[in-house]
Amino acid sequence: MSSHPKYGRVFSTFFRNSLVREMSFRGNFIITVLTRAFWFAAQLALFGIIYGHIRHINDWSQWEYFAFMATGMLINAIVETFFMPNCANFSELIRTGNLDFALLKPIDTQFLVSFEKVNVAMLNQLLLAGGLLGYSLYRLNVESPGQYHVGLPQVALYVALLACGVMFFYSLMIALASTSIWFGRNQGLYDFWFYITVFARYPRSIYGGSGDGWTPGDVLQVAFTYVIPILLVVTIPARVLLQKPFAGEPGLLFQLTLYAGAGAVMSLFVSRWIFQWSLRMYRSASS
């Protein structure tokens, strides 16, 4: 028998255990699903009201913006389903000493602490976001026939960019979680996650200034595009799918697409290095 663990089988076991755990508390599962559905409906209602008074937000029409919103929801749903529960629990593993048991198992420690728990209730958000994306594309093609034709290359690149967005957010989370080795507890992870990702909920173009000197919006746009590329995570895949170049800068979309992909891969390697370096600084509960 091979000494190497079968990661697919291990993950399927994690998923099955999480499903059994959720079904043991069906009331909580139903409440979570309903709460997320209410939040989803509230977002649609809010921007439906806004677009009832204006035709565009910056250069985004109503159904273009809903496609953008669905893209962000898809990325966040994947992150919150598979990674958020585990990264938030990492400090508890350290505090209780259970990280010692994870280190002793014959499997990659980062894989183990990243996938052990699955928030099954959040899969509902994936279905809602996917439905919104499909309906938005349908409405765009009804209102502007032929302008938003989505072919296989756009879909393939869109899915790849979604994966890049998930990779970037996961890298940020696991790097933040690794600080628990020094701080003991990192209960501010959820708060920081909200504060930093709130910028990705809106298109990159809305942060630009009027062109008369630098504004706070310009600073945010540059910082969260080229330093910490939060603004590329949702904006780039949405623009690629809609074939929507940046106004006045037709080549910028291609450049930022390459930058987003390279940044996601680099962030994954950097976060891996941070995690392993943090483990080398870890002192077990028995030491």
N, C-alpha and C positions, 0 to 999 in steps of 0.2 A: 504493500500500500504506500501511496505517496505521502511524504511528510509535510507537503505543502497544503495549507487549508484551502478548501473550495469556497471562495468568497461569495459566489452566487448562492450556494446552498446555505451558507451562514446568514446572508442577508434575508433569504426567504424564511429562515427560522426566526430571525428578529421580527420580520413583518407579521408572521403568524402569531408570535407571542404578543405583539402589540395589539393585534386584532382581538385576540382572546381577552386581553386586559381591558380593552375598550368595551367589549360586549358584556363584561362582568359588571359594568356600571352604565347600563344603557341610557339611564336618565341623563347623566352627564354628557354622554355622547350626543344625544338628541338636542340638548340645550346648546352645546357647542356648535352643532350644525345649523341650528336655527339662528343663533347669534351671528354667525358668519354670513348667513343668507340675508339677515336684516342689514348688516353693514354693507353688503354688496348692493342691496336695493337702495339704501340711503345714498350711496355714492352716485348711483345712476340718477336718482331723483334730484340730487343737488345740482349736478351738471346739466341735467335736463332743464331745470329752472333757469340756470345761467344762460344756456343756449336758447332759451325762450325769449331772451332780451337782446342777445347779440348773435351775429352770424359766425364770427371767428374769435378764437383766443390766440393772439399772435397770428400765426399762419395755419392754425389747425381748425378745420370745420368740426361740426358736432360728431359725425361718425368717424372721422379721422381720430379725434380725441378719444372716442370710446375704444377704438382699436388700440391706441396707445395705452389707455387705462387697462384694457384686458391683458396686454403684454406685461405690464407691471404686476398685475394680479397673478398671472401665471408664474412669473419668476418668484414672487414672494410666497406663493402657495407651495412651490417645490421646496424652497428653503425652510419654511416653517413646518412642513410635513416631515422632512427627513433630518434636518440639521439643528434647528433651533432648540428642540427639547434636549438634545444631547449636549450641545455646547453650553446651555444654561445649567445642565446637571454636572458639568465637569468639576466645578468648584466643590460640589457635594462629594464627589468621588475622592477629592483630595482631603476634605475636612474629615470624612468618616474613615479614611484609610483604605477604601475599596479600590483606589487606583492601583494599590499593590497587587491585587488579584488580576486586574486587567493587564498589568505588565508581565505577569507570570504566564499568561495564556499564549499558546503557540500560534499567534496571529498578530498582524500589524496593529499596534496599539491605537494609532490614529483612526484606522478603519473601525476598530471596536468601539471607541468612544464617540465616533461620529454617527454610527448607524444603529446603535443598540436599541433605541426607542424610535418608533414611528408614530407621529400624530395623525392617526387614520382619519379623524374627523375633518382635517384640513383638505383631504382629497375632494371633498364637496366643492371647495373653492376652485380647484382645478377644472371641474366640470362647468361651473358657473362662468369662469373666465373664458374657457374655450367656447362656450355658447355665445358669450358676448362678442368675442372676436369674429366668429363666423357670421353672426347677424350683422355686425358692423360692416364687414366686407360685402355682404349681400346688399345692404342699403346703399353703400357707396357705388356699387355697380348698377343698381337701379337708377340712382340719381345722375350718375355720370357714366353711361355705358362705354365700355372699352378703356376708360382711363385707369381703372384699378384692376386690370386683369392680372391675376396672380398665377404665375407658372411654377413649374417644379423647381427651377433654380432659385427663385425667390423664397419658396417654402423651405428648401434645404438650407439656404443661407440664414433664414430666419431662425430655424431650429438650432443651428450651430451657434448663432448669437445669443439665443436664449440660454444655451448651455454655458456660454461664456459669462453671461450675467449671473447664473447660479454659481459658477466657479468663483467669480469675484466676491460675491456676497458670502459664500462659505469660507473663503480664504480670510476675509475680514473677521468673520465670527470666530473661527478656530484660533486666529492670532490673538483676539481679545480674550478668549477663554483661557489661553495659555498663561495669561498674566495671573491667573488664580494660584499658580504655583508659588508666586511671591506674596500675593495678598491674602492667601488663604480662602477668602470668599470674594466673589465678584458679582454681587447682586445688581450692580449697575449695568450689567450687560444688556438687559432688555431696554433700559432707558437710553443708553448710548446707541443701541441699534436703531431705535426709533428716531433719535435726533439726527443721525447721519444719513439714514435712508429716506427721510422725509423729502430731501431734495430731489430724489429720483422719481418722485410721484408726479412731477410736472416736467413738461418738455424743456430741453436745454435752451431753446431759443427765447423763452420768456425771461431768462435771467440777464439777457443782454441789455445794455444801456441805450441811450438815444444817440450815441456817437459823439456827444459833446463832452469829451474828457472821460476819465475813469469814474465809474459809479460802483457802489457796493455790489450791484448785480453783475458787473463785469468781473469784479474780483472773484465772486462766487463761481461764475461761469468758467474762468480760467483755472481756478484751484480745483474744482470738482470735475474738470475735463482732463487736465494734464498731470495733476499731482495725485489726487485720489479720484479716479474716473467714475464717480457715482452717476454723473449726468449722462454717461454713455450707455449705462446698463439697460435702460428701457428705451431711450430715444433712438438709438441706432437700429436695433431690431425692428422697431415700429416703422421707422422711415424706410428701411430696406424693404419691408413687406409691402408698404404702400407705394414704393418707388417715388419717394418724396424727397428730392434733394433740398439742401439748405438754400433759402432764398438769397440770391446774389452770389452764392459760393457753390457752384455746381460740382466742383471737385472735392469739396470738404467731406461729403458723406463717405466717399471711398477712402479717404485718408483716415477718418475717424473709425471706420469699420476695421481697417487694419490695426489701428492703435488699440481699439477695444479688444480684439482677439489677442494681440500680443500682451496687453496689460493683464488680461485674465489668466493667461498661461504663466506669466511672470509672477503674479500674485499667488498662484497656487504653489509654485516652487518656494517663494519667500515664506509663505505661511507654513509649509512643510518644514523648512529649516527652523523657523521660530518654534514650532511644536517640539521638534526633536531636541533642539538646544534647551528648551524649557525642561524637558524630561531629564536631561543630564544634570540639571540643577535641583531636581526633585529629591527630597530626602523621605524615605518611606516612613510609614507610621510606626514601624518597629525600630527605626534607627534612633 
